Amino acid sequence: MLRQMEAQLPKGMSIEEACRQAGGLKLDQAKRLRELEKENSRLKRLVADLTLDNQILKEADKKNF
């Protein structure tokens, strides 16, 4: 939905109009959605980094024994 809205903005549509067309979202709801998507992306990267760190530690532990 957010991608659809972003596609409409270069066509001269205002943010408010794009929000309405994207399912009745108000401007503050669209902003919150964008914030949540950014936070979700950040958390996914964090989980991936921690998973990689965990695997590295497991490999190092195997080599020590």
CHARMM internal coordinates of N, CA and C (Angstrom, degrees):
IC EDIT
DIST 1 N 1 CA 1.4395
DIST 1 CA 1 C 1.5331
ANGL 1 N 1 CA 1 C 110.15
DIST 1 C 2 N 1.3265
ANGL 1 CA 1 C 2 N 115.16
DIHE 1 N 1 CA 1 C 2 N -43.59
DIST 2 N 2 CA 1.4597
ANGL 1 C 2 N 2 CA 119.17
DIHE 1 CA 1 C 2 N 2 CA -179.78
DIST 2 CA 2 C 1.5238
ANGL 2 N 2 CA 2 C 110.89
DIHE 1 C 2 N 2 CA 2 C -64.30
DIST 2 C 3 N 1.3161
ANGL 2 CA 2 C 3 N 116.33
DIHE 2 N 2 CA 2 C 3 N -37.97
DIST 3 N 3 CA 1.4682
ANGL 2 C 3 N 3 CA 120.78
DIHE 2 CA 2 C 3 N 3 CA 178.67
DIST 3 CA 3 C 1.5390
ANGL 3 N 3 CA 3 C 110.52
DIHE 2 C 3 N 3 CA 3 C -62.71
DIST 3 C 4 N 1.3210
ANGL 3 CA 3 C 4 N 115.97
DIHE 3 N 3 CA 3 C 4 N -39.12
DIST 4 N 4 CA 1.4693
ANGL 3 C 4 N 4 CA 119.99
DIHE 3 CA 3 C 4 N 4 CA 178.13
DIST 4 CA 4 C 1.5207
ANGL 4 N 4 CA 4 C 110.22
DIHE 3 C 4 N 4 CA 4 C -62.80
DIST 4 C 5 N 1.3179
ANGL 4 CA 4 C 5 N 115.44
DIHE 4 N 4 CA 4 C 5 N -42.41
DIST 5 N 5 CA 1.4576
ANGL 4 C 5 N 5 CA 119.99
DIHE 4 CA 4 C 5 N 5 CA 179.89
DIST 5 CA 5 C 1.5189
ANGL 5 N 5 CA 5 C 110.56
DIHE 4 C 5 N 5 CA 5 C -63.32
DIST 5 C 6 N 1.3416
ANGL 5 CA 5 C 6 N 116.56
DIHE 5 N 5 CA 5 C 6 N -44.56
DIST 6 N 6 CA 1.4571
ANGL 5 C 6 N 6 CA 120.12
DIHE 5 CA 5 C 6 N 6 CA -179.12
DIST 6 CA 6 C 1.5260
ANGL 6 N 6 CA 6 C 111.15
DIHE 5 C 6 N 6 CA 6 C -63.27
DIST 6 C 7 N 1.3220
ANGL 6 CA 6 C 7 N 116.66
DIHE 6 N 6 CA 6 C 7 N -32.37
DIST 7 N 7 CA 1.4622
ANGL 6 C 7 N 7 CA 120.53
DIHE 6 CA 6 C 7 N 7 CA 178.56
DIST 7 CA 7 C 1.5254
ANGL 7 N 7 CA 7 C 111.07
DIHE 6 C 7 N 7 CA 7 C -68.36
DIST 7 C 8 N 1.3085
ANGL 7 CA 7 C 8 N 117.99
DIHE 7 N 7 CA 7 C 8 N -29.53
DIST 8 N 8 CA 1.4649
ANGL 7 C 8 N 8 CA 121.72
DIHE 7 CA 7 C 8 N 8 CA -178.63
DIST 8 CA 8 C 1.5294
ANGL 8 N 8 CA 8 C 112.53
DIHE 7 C 8 N 8 CA 8 C -77.91
DIST 8 C 9 N 1.3067
ANGL 8 CA 8 C 9 N 117.92
DIHE 8 N 8 CA 8 C 9 N -26.69
DIST 9 N 9 CA 1.4685
ANGL 8 C 9 N 9 CA 120.77
DIHE 8 CA 8 C 9 N 9 CA -174.73
DIST 9 CA 9 C 1.5337
ANGL 9 N 9 CA 9 C 113.06
DIHE 8 C 9 N 9 CA 9 C -62.60
DIST 9 C 10 N 1.3452
ANGL 9 CA 9 C 10 N 120.39
DIHE 9 N 9 CA 9 C 10 N -43.35
DIST 10 N 10 CA 1.4629
ANGL 9 C 10 N 10 CA 118.37
DIHE 9 CA 9 C 10 N 10 CA 178.88
DIST 10 CA 10 C 1.5352
ANGL 10 N 10 CA 10 C 113.28
DIHE 9 C 10 N 10 CA 10 C -64.74
DIST 10 C 11 N 1.3099
ANGL 10 CA 10 C 11 N 117.42
DIHE 10 N 10 CA 10 C 11 N -17.32
DIST 11 N 11 CA 1.4602
ANGL 10 C 11 N 11 CA 121.32
DIHE 10 CA 10 C 11 N 11 CA -179.55
DIST 11 CA 11 C 1.5262
ANGL 11 N 11 CA 11 C 111.72
DIHE 10 C 11 N 11 CA 11 C -82.60
DIST 11 C 12 N 1.3221
ANGL 11 CA 11 C 12 N 116.29
DIHE 11 N 11 CA 11 C 12 N 7.97
DIST 12 N 12 CA 1.4498
ANGL 11 C 12 N 12 CA 120.18
DIHE 11 CA 11 C 12 N 12 CA 176.90
DIST 12 CA 12 C 1.5235
ANGL 12 N 12 CA 12 C 114.38
DIHE 11 C 12 N 12 CA 12 C 93.11
DIST 12 C 13 N 1.3164
ANGL 12 CA 12 C 13 N 117.09
DIHE 12 N 12 CA 12 C 13 N 2.27
DIST 13 N 13 CA 1.4551
ANGL 12 C 13 N 13 CA 120.60
DIHE 12 CA 12 C 13 N 13 CA -179.67
DIST 13 CA 13 C 1.5271
ANGL 13 N 13 CA 13 C 109.14
DIHE 12 C 13 N 13 CA 13 C -79.25
DIST 13 C 14 N 1.3084
ANGL 13 CA 13 C 14 N 116.85
DIHE 13 N 13 CA 13 C 14 N 140.12
DIST 14 N 14 CA 1.4581
ANGL 13 C 14 N 14 CA 119.83
DIHE 13 CA 13 C 14 N 14 CA 178.23
DIST 14 CA 14 C 1.5276
ANGL 14 N 14 CA 14 C 109.50
DIHE 13 C 14 N 14 CA 14 C -74.71
DIST 14 C 15 N 1.3134
ANGL 14 CA 14 C 15 N 115.50
DIHE 14 N 14 CA 14 C 15 N 162.16
DIST 15 N 15 CA 1.4616
ANGL 14 C 15 N 15 CA 120.82
DIHE 14 CA 14 C 15 N 15 CA 179.76
DIST 15 CA 15 C 1.5248
ANGL 15 N 15 CA 15 C 109.80
DIHE 14 C 15 N 15 CA 15 C -61.14
DIST 15 C 16 N 1.3074
ANGL 15 CA 15 C 16 N 115.49
DIHE 15 N 15 CA 15 C 16 N -41.38
DIST 16 N 16 CA 1.4638
ANGL 15 C 16 N 16 CA 120.03
DIHE 15 CA 15 C 16 N 16 CA -179.29
DIST 16 CA 16 C 1.5340
ANGL 16 N 16 CA 16 C 111.53
DIHE 15 C 16 N 16 CA 16 C -62.43
DIST 16 C 17 N 1.3223
ANGL 16 CA 16 C 17 N 116.84
DIHE 16 N 16 CA 16 C 17 N -42.81
DIST 17 N 17 CA 1.4722
ANGL 16 C 17 N 17 CA 120.69
DIHE 16 CA 16 C 17 N 17 CA 179.04
DIST 17 CA 17 C 1.5255
ANGL 17 N 17 CA 17 C 110.84
DIHE 16 C 17 N 17 CA 17 C -65.93
DIST 17 C 18 N 1.3227
ANGL 17 CA 17 C 18 N 116.38
DIHE 17 N 17 CA 17 C 18 N -42.02
DIST 18 N 18 CA 1.4640
ANGL 17 C 18 N 18 CA 120.42
DIHE 17 CA 17 C 18 N 18 CA 179.17
DIST 18 CA 18 C 1.5243
ANGL 18 N 18 CA 18 C 110.58
DIHE 17 C 18 N 18 CA 18 C -62.78
DIST 18 C 19 N 1.3133
ANGL 18 CA 18 C 19 N 117.44
DIHE 18 N 18 CA 18 C 19 N -37.95
DIST 19 N 19 CA 1.4686
ANGL 18 C 19 N 19 CA 121.56
DIHE 18 CA 18 C 19 N 19 CA 178.54
DIST 19 CA 19 C 1.5253
ANGL 19 N 19 CA 19 C 110.92
DIHE 18 C 19 N 19 CA 19 C -64.29
DIST 19 C 20 N 1.2999
ANGL 19 CA 19 C 20 N 116.40
DIHE 19 N 19 CA 19 C 20 N -43.79
DIST 20 N 20 CA 1.4646
ANGL 19 C 20 N 20 CA 120.40
DIHE 19 CA 19 C 20 N 20 CA -179.89
DIST 20 CA 20 C 1.5249
ANGL 20 N 20 CA 20 C 110.77
DIHE 19 C 20 N 20 CA 20 C -62.23
DIST 20 C 21 N 1.3110
ANGL 20 CA 20 C 21 N 116.66
DIHE 20 N 20 CA 20 C 21 N -43.21
DIST 21 N 21 CA 1.4583
ANGL 20 C 21 N 21 CA 120.44
DIHE 20 CA 20 C 21 N 21 CA -178.85
DIST 21 CA 21 C 1.5241
ANGL 21 N 21 CA 21 C 111.91
DIHE 20 C 21 N 21 CA 21 C -69.72
DIST 21 C 22 N 1.3017
ANGL 21 CA 21 C 22 N 117.25
DIHE 21 N 21 CA 21 C 22 N -25.48
DIST 22 N 22 CA 1.4675
ANGL 21 C 22 N 22 CA 121.32
DIHE 21 CA 21 C 22 N 22 CA -176.36
DIST 22 CA 22 C 1.5236
ANGL 22 N 22 CA 22 C 111.86
DIHE 21 C 22 N 22 CA 22 C -85.59
DIST 22 C 23 N 1.2699
ANGL 22 CA 22 C 23 N 118.63
DIHE 22 N 22 CA 22 C 23 N 25.63
DIST 23 N 23 CA 1.4483
ANGL 22 C 23 N 23 CA 120.61
DIHE 22 CA 22 C 23 N 23 CA 175.09
DIST 23 CA 23 C 1.4937
ANGL 23 N 23 CA 23 C 114.66
DIHE 22 C 23 N 23 CA 23 C 110.60
DIST 23 C 24 N 1.2846
ANGL 23 CA 23 C 24 N 117.71
DIHE 23 N 23 CA 23 C 24 N 22.94
DIST 24 N 24 CA 1.4463
ANGL 23 C 24 N 24 CA 120.12
DIHE 23 CA 23 C 24 N 24 CA 175.65
DIST 24 CA 24 C 1.5154
ANGL 24 N 24 CA 24 C 114.73
DIHE 23 C 24 N 24 CA 24 C 80.96
DIST 24 C 25 N 1.3136
ANGL 24 CA 24 C 25 N 118.21
DIHE 24 N 24 CA 24 C 25 N 16.93
DIST 25 N 25 CA 1.4584
ANGL 24 C 25 N 25 CA 119.61
DIHE 24 CA 24 C 25 N 25 CA 178.11
DIST 25 CA 25 C 1.5184
ANGL 25 N 25 CA 25 C 110.19
DIHE 24 C 25 N 25 CA 25 C -70.94
DIST 25 C 26 N 1.2946
ANGL 25 CA 25 C 26 N 115.43
DIHE 25 N 25 CA 25 C 26 N 140.16
DIST 26 N 26 CA 1.4559
ANGL 25 C 26 N 26 CA 120.46
DIHE 25 CA 25 C 26 N 26 CA 172.81
DIST 26 CA 26 C 1.5224
ANGL 26 N 26 CA 26 C 107.13
DIHE 25 C 26 N 26 CA 26 C -85.21
DIST 26 C 27 N 1.2977
ANGL 26 CA 26 C 27 N 116.16
DIHE 26 N 26 CA 26 C 27 N 164.20
DIST 27 N 27 CA 1.4540
ANGL 26 C 27 N 27 CA 121.37
DIHE 26 CA 26 C 27 N 27 CA -177.00
DIST 27 CA 27 C 1.5229
ANGL 27 N 27 CA 27 C 111.70
DIHE 26 C 27 N 27 CA 27 C -57.18
DIST 27 C 28 N 1.3259
ANGL 27 CA 27 C 28 N 117.85
DIHE 27 N 27 CA 27 C 28 N -44.72
DIST 28 N 28 CA 1.4628
ANGL 27 C 28 N 28 CA 120.32
DIHE 27 CA 27 C 28 N 28 CA -179.33
DIST 28 CA 28 C 1.5262
ANGL 28 N 28 CA 28 C 111.25
DIHE 27 C 28 N 28 CA 28 C -66.27
DIST 28 C 29 N 1.3167
ANGL 28 CA 28 C 29 N 118.05
DIHE 28 N 28 CA 28 C 29 N -32.09
DIST 29 N 29 CA 1.4624
ANGL 28 C 29 N 29 CA 121.14
DIHE 28 CA 28 C 29 N 29 CA 177.66
DIST 29 CA 29 C 1.5245
ANGL 29 N 29 CA 29 C 110.60
DIHE 28 C 29 N 29 CA 29 C -69.75
DIST 29 C 30 N 1.3150
ANGL 29 CA 29 C 30 N 117.11
DIHE 29 N 29 CA 29 C 30 N -39.67
DIST 30 N 30 CA 1.4618
ANGL 29 C 30 N 30 CA 120.76
DIHE 29 CA 29 C 30 N 30 CA 178.69
DIST 30 CA 30 C 1.5254
ANGL 30 N 30 CA 30 C 110.72
DIHE 29 C 30 N 30 CA 30 C -66.12
DIST 30 C 31 N 1.3266
ANGL 30 CA 30 C 31 N 116.14
DIHE 30 N 30 CA 30 C 31 N -39.98
DIST 31 N 31 CA 1.4645
ANGL 30 C 31 N 31 CA 119.65
DIHE 30 CA 30 C 31 N 31 CA 177.23
DIST 31 CA 31 C 1.5226
ANGL 31 N 31 CA 31 C 110.43
DIHE 30 C 31 N 31 CA 31 C -63.74
DIST 31 C 32 N 1.3165
ANGL 31 CA 31 C 32 N 116.88
DIHE 31 N 31 CA 31 C 32 N -41.79
DIST 32 N 32 CA 1.4687
ANGL 31 C 32 N 32 CA 120.82
DIHE 31 CA 31 C 32 N 32 CA 179.11
DIST 32 CA 32 C 1.5251
ANGL 32 N 32 CA 32 C 110.12
DIHE 31 C 32 N 32 CA 32 C -64.48
DIST 32 C 33 N 1.3263
ANGL 32 CA 32 C 33 N 116.80
DIHE 32 N 32 CA 32 C 33 N -40.30
DIST 33 N 33 CA 1.4630
ANGL 32 C 33 N 33 CA 120.75
DIHE 32 CA 32 C 33 N 33 CA 177.75
DIST 33 CA 33 C 1.5244
ANGL 33 N 33 CA 33 C 110.29
DIHE 32 C 33 N 33 CA 33 C -60.33
DIST 33 C 34 N 1.3118
ANGL 33 CA 33 C 34 N 116.89
DIHE 33 N 33 CA 33 C 34 N -44.15
DIST 34 N 34 CA 1.4623
ANGL 33 C 34 N 34 CA 120.88
DIHE 33 CA 33 C 34 N 34 CA 178.83
DIST 34 CA 34 C 1.5312
ANGL 34 N 34 CA 34 C 110.41
DIHE 33 C 34 N 34 CA 34 C -62.69
DIST 34 C 35 N 1.3263
ANGL 34 CA 34 C 35 N 117.44
DIHE 34 N 34 CA 34 C 35 N -42.65
DIST 35 N 35 CA 1.4631
ANGL 34 C 35 N 35 CA 121.02
DIHE 34 CA 34 C 35 N 35 CA 178.47
DIST 35 CA 35 C 1.5223
ANGL 35 N 35 CA 35 C 110.93
DIHE 34 C 35 N 35 CA 35 C -61.42
DIST 35 C 36 N 1.3290
ANGL 35 CA 35 C 36 N 116.20
DIHE 35 N 35 CA 35 C 36 N -42.88
DIST 36 N 36 CA 1.4570
ANGL 35 C 36 N 36 CA 120.24
DIHE 35 CA 35 C 36 N 36 CA -179.83
DIST 36 CA 36 C 1.5287
ANGL 36 N 36 CA 36 C 111.83
DIHE 35 C 36 N 36 CA 36 C -66.30
DIST 36 C 37 N 1.3231
ANGL 36 CA 36 C 37 N 116.83
DIHE 36 N 36 CA 36 C 37 N -36.85
DIST 37 N 37 CA 1.4653
ANGL 36 C 37 N 37 CA 119.69
DIHE 36 CA 36 C 37 N 37 CA 177.55
DIST 37 CA 37 C 1.5233
ANGL 37 N 37 CA 37 C 110.82
DIHE 36 C 37 N 37 CA 37 C -66.41
DIST 37 C 38 N 1.3232
ANGL 37 CA 37 C 38 N 117.37
DIHE 37 N 37 CA 37 C 38 N -39.66
DIST 38 N 38 CA 1.4651
ANGL 37 C 38 N 38 CA 120.48
DIHE 37 CA 37 C 38 N 38 CA 177.04
DIST 38 CA 38 C 1.5264
ANGL 38 N 38 CA 38 C 110.63
DIHE 37 C 38 N 38 CA 38 C -64.27
DIST 38 C 39 N 1.3252
ANGL 38 CA 38 C 39 N 116.23
DIHE 38 N 38 CA 38 C 39 N -43.94
DIST 39 N 39 CA 1.4721
ANGL 38 C 39 N 39 CA 120.88
DIHE 38 CA 38 C 39 N 39 CA 179.18
DIST 39 CA 39 C 1.5227
ANGL 39 N 39 CA 39 C 110.24
DIHE 38 C 39 N 39 CA 39 C -63.46
DIST 39 C 40 N 1.3235
ANGL 39 CA 39 C 40 N 117.18
DIHE 39 N 39 CA 39 C 40 N -41.68
DIST 40 N 40 CA 1.4555
ANGL 39 C 40 N 40 CA 121.56
DIHE 39 CA 39 C 40 N 40 CA 178.72
DIST 40 CA 40 C 1.5255
ANGL 40 N 40 CA 40 C 110.38
DIHE 39 C 40 N 40 CA 40 C -61.52
DIST 40 C 41 N 1.2998
ANGL 40 CA 40 C 41 N 116.99
DIHE 40 N 40 CA 40 C 41 N -42.90
DIST 41 N 41 CA 1.4627
ANGL 40 C 41 N 41 CA 121.74
DIHE 40 CA 40 C 41 N 41 CA 178.62
DIST 41 CA 41 C 1.5253
ANGL 41 N 41 CA 41 C 110.59
DIHE 40 C 41 N 41 CA 41 C -62.85
DIST 41 C 42 N 1.3209
ANGL 41 CA 41 C 42 N 116.33
DIHE 41 N 41 CA 41 C 42 N -43.51
DIST 42 N 42 CA 1.4756
ANGL 41 C 42 N 42 CA 121.19
DIHE 41 CA 41 C 42 N 42 CA 178.91
DIST 42 CA 42 C 1.5262
ANGL 42 N 42 CA 42 C 110.67
DIHE 41 C 42 N 42 CA 42 C -61.91
DIST 42 C 43 N 1.3239
ANGL 42 CA 42 C 43 N 116.42
DIHE 42 N 42 CA 42 C 43 N -43.17
DIST 43 N 43 CA 1.4549
ANGL 42 C 43 N 43 CA 120.22
DIHE 42 CA 42 C 43 N 43 CA -179.51
DIST 43 CA 43 C 1.5279
ANGL 43 N 43 CA 43 C 112.05
DIHE 42 C 43 N 43 CA 43 C -67.80
DIST 43 C 44 N 1.3271
ANGL 43 CA 43 C 44 N 117.01
DIHE 43 N 43 CA 43 C 44 N -36.64
DIST 44 N 44 CA 1.4703
ANGL 43 C 44 N 44 CA 119.97
DIHE 43 CA 43 C 44 N 44 CA 176.56
DIST 44 CA 44 C 1.5206
ANGL 44 N 44 CA 44 C 111.03
DIHE 43 C 44 N 44 CA 44 C -62.67
DIST 44 C 45 N 1.3387
ANGL 44 CA 44 C 45 N 116.85
DIHE 44 N 44 CA 44 C 45 N -42.05
DIST 45 N 45 CA 1.4681
ANGL 44 C 45 N 45 CA 120.09
DIHE 44 CA 44 C 45 N 45 CA 177.57
DIST 45 CA 45 C 1.5188
ANGL 45 N 45 CA 45 C 110.72
DIHE 44 C 45 N 45 CA 45 C -64.06
DIST 45 C 46 N 1.3216
ANGL 45 CA 45 C 46 N 116.36
DIHE 45 N 45 CA 45 C 46 N -39.85
DIST 46 N 46 CA 1.4538
ANGL 45 C 46 N 46 CA 121.18
DIHE 45 CA 45 C 46 N 46 CA 179.23
DIST 46 CA 46 C 1.5261
ANGL 46 N 46 CA 46 C 110.82
DIHE 45 C 46 N 46 CA 46 C -62.43
DIST 46 C 47 N 1.3187
ANGL 46 CA 46 C 47 N 117.28
DIHE 46 N 46 CA 46 C 47 N -45.09
DIST 47 N 47 CA 1.4707
ANGL 46 C 47 N 47 CA 121.42
DIHE 46 CA 46 C 47 N 47 CA 178.21
DIST 47 CA 47 C 1.5280
ANGL 47 N 47 CA 47 C 110.17
DIHE 46 C 47 N 47 CA 47 C -62.55
DIST 47 C 48 N 1.3248
ANGL 47 CA 47 C 48 N 117.10
DIHE 47 N 47 CA 47 C 48 N -42.38
DIST 48 N 48 CA 1.4654
ANGL 47 C 48 N 48 CA 120.29
DIHE 47 CA 47 C 48 N 48 CA 179.05
DIST 48 CA 48 C 1.5241
ANGL 48 N 48 CA 48 C 110.76
DIHE 47 C 48 N 48 CA 48 C -62.48
DIST 48 C 49 N 1.3275
ANGL 48 CA 48 C 49 N 117.06
DIHE 48 N 48 CA 48 C 49 N -43.30
DIST 49 N 49 CA 1.4659
ANGL 48 C 49 N 49 CA 120.78
DIHE 48 CA 48 C 49 N 49 CA 178.50
DIST 49 CA 49 C 1.5219
ANGL 49 N 49 CA 49 C 111.35
DIHE 48 C 49 N 49 CA 49 C -62.79
DIST 49 C 50 N 1.3153
ANGL 49 CA 49 C 50 N 116.63
DIHE 49 N 49 CA 49 C 50 N -44.16
DIST 50 N 50 CA 1.4622
ANGL 49 C 50 N 50 CA 120.35
DIHE 49 CA 49 C 50 N 50 CA -179.57
DIST 50 CA 50 C 1.5290
ANGL 50 N 50 CA 50 C 111.57
DIHE 49 C 50 N 50 CA 50 C -66.69
DIST 50 C 51 N 1.3160
ANGL 50 CA 50 C 51 N 116.92
DIHE 50 N 50 CA 50 C 51 N -37.18
DIST 51 N 51 CA 1.4574
ANGL 50 C 51 N 51 CA 120.86
DIHE 50 CA 50 C 51 N 51 CA 177.47
DIST 51 CA 51 C 1.5257
ANGL 51 N 51 CA 51 C 110.01
DIHE 50 C 51 N 51 CA 51 C -63.86
DIST 51 C 52 N 1.3150
ANGL 51 CA 51 C 52 N 116.47
DIHE 51 N 51 CA 51 C 52 N -43.43
DIST 52 N 52 CA 1.4580
ANGL 51 C 52 N 52 CA 120.93
DIHE 51 CA 51 C 52 N 52 CA 178.26
DIST 52 CA 52 C 1.5261
ANGL 52 N 52 CA 52 C 110.42
DIHE 51 C 52 N 52 CA 52 C -63.41
DIST 52 C 53 N 1.3202
ANGL 52 CA 52 C 53 N 117.40
DIHE 52 N 52 CA 52 C 53 N -45.38
DIST 53 N 53 CA 1.4684
ANGL 52 C 53 N 53 CA 121.19
DIHE 52 CA 52 C 53 N 53 CA 177.21
DIST 53 CA 53 C 1.5278
ANGL 53 N 53 CA 53 C 110.81
DIHE 52 C 53 N 53 CA 53 C -58.02
DIST 53 C 54 N 1.3132
ANGL 53 CA 53 C 54 N 116.35
DIHE 53 N 53 CA 53 C 54 N -42.74
DIST 54 N 54 CA 1.4600
ANGL 53 C 54 N 54 CA 121.42
DIHE 53 CA 53 C 54 N 54 CA -180.00
DIST 54 CA 54 C 1.5265
ANGL 54 N 54 CA 54 C 110.81
DIHE 53 C 54 N 54 CA 54 C -61.77
DIST 54 C 55 N 1.3251
ANGL 54 CA 54 C 55 N 117.05
DIHE 54 N 54 CA 54 C 55 N -44.22
DIST 55 N 55 CA 1.4593
ANGL 54 C 55 N 55 CA 120.49
DIHE 54 CA 54 C 55 N 55 CA 179.85
DIST 55 CA 55 C 1.5193
ANGL 55 N 55 CA 55 C 111.47
DIHE 54 C 55 N 55 CA 55 C -65.77
DIST 55 C 56 N 1.3255
ANGL 55 CA 55 C 56 N 117.35
DIHE 55 N 55 CA 55 C 56 N -38.98
DIST 56 N 56 CA 1.4590
ANGL 55 C 56 N 56 CA 121.11
DIHE 55 CA 55 C 56 N 56 CA 177.44
DIST 56 CA 56 C 1.5239
ANGL 56 N 56 CA 56 C 110.26
DIHE 55 C 56 N 56 CA 56 C -61.79
DIST 56 C 57 N 1.3247
ANGL 56 CA 56 C 57 N 116.93
DIHE 56 N 56 CA 56 C 57 N -43.56
DIST 57 N 57 CA 1.4645
ANGL 56 C 57 N 57 CA 120.70
DIHE 56 CA 56 C 57 N 57 CA 178.93
DIST 57 CA 57 C 1.5236
ANGL 57 N 57 CA 57 C 111.56
DIHE 56 C 57 N 57 CA 57 C -64.80
DIST 57 C 58 N 1.3257
ANGL 57 CA 57 C 58 N 117.82
DIHE 57 N 57 CA 57 C 58 N -38.59
DIST 58 N 58 CA 1.4629
ANGL 57 C 58 N 58 CA 120.81
DIHE 57 CA 57 C 58 N 58 CA 178.03
DIST 58 CA 58 C 1.5182
ANGL 58 N 58 CA 58 C 111.00
DIHE 57 C 58 N 58 CA 58 C -64.57
DIST 58 C 59 N 1.3363
ANGL 58 CA 58 C 59 N 116.61
DIHE 58 N 58 CA 58 C 59 N -41.85
DIST 59 N 59 CA 1.4673
ANGL 58 C 59 N 59 CA 120.76
DIHE 58 CA 58 C 59 N 59 CA 178.36
DIST 59 CA 59 C 1.5153
ANGL 59 N 59 CA 59 C 110.63
DIHE 58 C 59 N 59 CA 59 C -64.14
DIST 59 C 60 N 1.3214
ANGL 59 CA 59 C 60 N 117.28
DIHE 59 N 59 CA 59 C 60 N -43.00
DIST 60 N 60 CA 1.4610
ANGL 59 C 60 N 60 CA 121.31
DIHE 59 CA 59 C 60 N 60 CA 179.33
DIST 60 CA 60 C 1.5278
ANGL 60 N 60 CA 60 C 110.17
DIHE 59 C 60 N 60 CA 60 C -63.98
DIST 60 C 61 N 1.3151
ANGL 60 CA 60 C 61 N 116.43
DIHE 60 N 60 CA 60 C 61 N -37.94
DIST 61 N 61 CA 1.4661
ANGL 60 C 61 N 61 CA 120.83
DIHE 60 CA 60 C 61 N 61 CA 179.54
DIST 61 CA 61 C 1.5324
ANGL 61 N 61 CA 61 C 110.77
DIHE 60 C 61 N 61 CA 61 C -65.80
DIST 61 C 62 N 1.3189
ANGL 61 CA 61 C 62 N 117.45
DIHE 61 N 61 CA 61 C 62 N -39.57
DIST 62 N 62 CA 1.4643
ANGL 61 C 62 N 62 CA 121.26
DIHE 61 CA 61 C 62 N 62 CA 178.74
DIST 62 CA 62 C 1.5269
ANGL 62 N 62 CA 62 C 111.05
DIHE 61 C 62 N 62 CA 62 C -63.02
DIST 62 C 63 N 1.3197
ANGL 62 CA 62 C 63 N 117.46
DIHE 62 N 62 CA 62 C 63 N -38.34
DIST 63 N 63 CA 1.4495
ANGL 62 C 63 N 63 CA 121.46
DIHE 62 CA 62 C 63 N 63 CA -177.89
DIST 63 CA 63 C 1.5369
ANGL 63 N 63 CA 63 C 112.05
DIHE 62 C 63 N 63 CA 63 C -72.65
DIST 63 C 64 N 1.3204
ANGL 63 CA 63 C 64 N 117.24
DIHE 63 N 63 CA 63 C 64 N -24.85
DIST 64 N 64 CA 1.4660
ANGL 63 C 64 N 64 CA 121.40
DIHE 63 CA 63 C 64 N 64 CA -179.47
DIST 64 CA 64 C 1.5157
ANGL 64 N 64 CA 64 C 112.17
DIHE 63 C 64 N 64 CA 64 C -78.90
DIST 64 C 65 N 1.3269
ANGL 64 CA 64 C 65 N 118.18
DIHE 64 N 64 CA 64 C 65 N -18.71
DIST 65 N 65 CA 1.4620
ANGL 64 C 65 N 65 CA 120.27
DIHE 64 CA 64 C 65 N 65 CA -178.56
DIST 65 CA 65 C 1.4561
ANGL 65 N 65 CA 65 C 108.91
DIHE 64 C 65 N 65 CA 65 C -111.51
END
COOR INIT
IC SEED 1 N 1 CA 1 C
IC BUILD
